[in-house]
Amino acid sequence: MKRFFYPLLIAAIVTVLGVEVYKQLTKKGPKSDRIPCHKEVVTFEKVFDPKRLQLLGKALQRGVTLHTRVQKSHYMQSQLFERISQRKIRDLIVKRLGQDDINVVQSGDVELNVLIYENDKKDPKKKTKKAKLYAGYLLFDYKLDGKLVYKFQIDFMDMQGRDIAKRIDCAVTSLQTITK
């Protein structure tokens, strides 16, 4: 009996460890490639509250409280905001959401916070070429009744912001496809 027990025990342990290693190696991280536009640049998405995702999609149609903020480069002279303003980016978001500016209210069920980040390519902490490839990113935080439901981040590549409208489109499409 002992002659069979130990080999079976070892085989079971090896199998369990092998399955766990496989799960870790194939685990999907926050980097997303769920829809075609995700594959064009680096994108990250995370659902924080799956149960409220459908409610978020419906509430977003009624209006949204939109807040935008910018983070300009510190070590290099800002190039992005010399070409495109925070207001212009905000208007692109409002238009893509299918809202009139009047529906972007200051009190609503959905709060959308958007950070427009300009990549500071002269930051001494950025040592690799990969860290200097992108021009910046847009970070969308969707909250419903004050609770974070969905977060989406997408890089843009043009220092003059010519691809920002396309990235906003991808961000909104991403939410729309996940709330259906």
DALIN-V747881 format. One record per pair of residues at least 4 apart in sequence whose ideal C-beta (glycine too) atoms are under 7 Angstrom apart, sorted by the first residue. I is the first residue (numbers start at 1). GAP is how many residues later the second one is. If there is no record, write none. Layout:
i=I gap=GAP
i=I gap=GAP
//
This chain:
i=1 gap=4
i=2 gap=4
i=4 gap=4
i=5 gap=4
i=6 gap=4
i=7 gap=4
i=8 gap=4
i=9 gap=4
i=10 gap=4
i=11 gap=4
i=12 gap=4
i=13 gap=4
i=14 gap=4
i=15 gap=4
i=16 gap=4
i=17 gap=4
i=18 gap=4
i=19 gap=4
i=20 gap=4
i=21 gap=4
i=22 gap=4
i=23 gap=4
i=30 gap=14
i=30 gap=15
i=30 gap=16
i=31 gap=13
i=32 gap=6
i=32 gap=11
i=32 gap=12
i=32 gap=13
i=33 gap=5
i=33 gap=6
i=34 gap=4
i=35 gap=138
i=35 gap=139
i=35 gap=142
i=37 gap=133
i=37 gap=136
i=38 gap=5
i=41 gap=113
i=41 gap=114
i=41 gap=116
i=42 gap=113
i=43 gap=110
i=43 gap=111
i=44 gap=109
i=45 gap=106
i=45 gap=107
i=45 gap=129
i=46 gap=105
i=47 gap=6
i=47 gap=103
i=48 gap=100
i=48 gap=101
i=48 gap=102
i=48 gap=103
i=49 gap=4
i=49 gap=98
i=49 gap=100
i=52 gap=4
i=52 gap=92
i=52 gap=97
i=53 gap=4
i=53 gap=96
i=53 gap=97
i=53 gap=125
i=53 gap=126
i=54 gap=4
i=54 gap=125
i=55 gap=4
i=55 gap=89
i=56 gap=4
i=56 gap=54
i=56 gap=86
i=56 gap=88
i=56 gap=93
i=56 gap=94
i=56 gap=123
i=57 gap=122
i=59 gap=50
i=59 gap=51
i=59 gap=85
i=60 gap=4
i=60 gap=50
i=63 gap=36
i=63 gap=40
i=63 gap=41
i=63 gap=42
i=63 gap=45
i=64 gap=33
i=64 gap=35
i=64 gap=40
i=64 gap=44
i=64 gap=46
i=64 gap=48
i=65 gap=40
i=65 gap=41
i=65 gap=42
i=65 gap=43
i=65 gap=45
i=65 gap=46
i=65 gap=47
i=66 gap=24
i=66 gap=27
i=66 gap=28
i=66 gap=38
i=66 gap=46
i=67 gap=46
i=68 gap=18
i=68 gap=21
i=68 gap=22
i=68 gap=46
i=68 gap=48
i=69 gap=46
i=70 gap=11
i=70 gap=16
i=70 gap=46
i=71 gap=44
i=71 gap=46
i=71 gap=47
i=72 gap=6
i=72 gap=9
i=72 gap=46
i=73 gap=5
i=73 gap=45
i=73 gap=47
i=74 gap=46
i=75 gap=45
i=75 gap=47
i=75 gap=48
i=76 gap=44
i=76 gap=45
i=76 gap=46
i=78 gap=4
i=78 gap=40
i=79 gap=4
i=79 gap=80
i=80 gap=4
i=80 gap=38
i=80 gap=55
i=80 gap=56
i=80 gap=79
i=80 gap=81
i=81 gap=4
i=81 gap=37
i=83 gap=77
i=83 gap=78
i=84 gap=4
i=84 gap=5
i=84 gap=76
i=84 gap=77
i=84 gap=80
i=86 gap=4
i=86 gap=30
i=87 gap=4
i=88 gap=4
i=89 gap=4
i=89 gap=27
i=89 gap=75
i=90 gap=4
i=91 gap=4
i=92 gap=4
i=92 gap=72
i=92 gap=73
i=92 gap=76
i=93 gap=4
i=93 gap=21
i=93 gap=75
i=94 gap=5
i=94 gap=7
i=94 gap=10
i=96 gap=72
i=96 gap=73
i=96 gap=76
i=97 gap=75
i=99 gap=4
i=99 gap=5
i=109 gap=35
i=109 gap=36
i=110 gap=32
i=110 gap=34
i=111 gap=32
i=112 gap=28
i=112 gap=30
i=113 gap=28
i=114 gap=24
i=114 gap=25
i=114 gap=26
i=115 gap=24
i=116 gap=20
i=116 gap=22
i=117 gap=19
i=117 gap=20
i=117 gap=22
i=118 gap=18
i=119 gap=15
i=119 gap=16
i=119 gap=17
i=121 gap=5
i=121 gap=11
i=126 gap=5
i=126 gap=6
i=129 gap=4
i=134 gap=21
i=134 gap=22
i=134 gap=23
i=135 gap=21
i=135 gap=22
i=135 gap=23
i=135 gap=24
i=136 gap=20
i=137 gap=16
i=137 gap=17
i=137 gap=18
i=137 gap=19
i=138 gap=16
i=138 gap=18
i=138 gap=29
i=138 gap=30
i=138 gap=33
i=139 gap=14
i=140 gap=11
i=140 gap=12
i=140 gap=31
i=141 gap=7
i=141 gap=10
i=142 gap=7
i=142 gap=8
i=142 gap=33
i=143 gap=4
i=143 gap=5
i=143 gap=6
i=144 gap=5
i=150 gap=25
i=152 gap=19
i=152 gap=22
i=152 gap=23
i=154 gap=13
i=154 gap=16
i=154 gap=17
i=156 gap=5
i=156 gap=7
i=156 gap=8
i=156 gap=11
i=157 gap=6
i=158 gap=4
i=158 gap=5
i=163 gap=4
i=164 gap=4
i=165 gap=4
i=166 gap=4
i=167 gap=4
i=168 gap=4
i=169 gap=4
i=170 gap=4
i=171 gap=4
i=172 gap=4
i=173 gap=4
i=174 gap=4
i=175 gap=4
i=176 gap=4
//
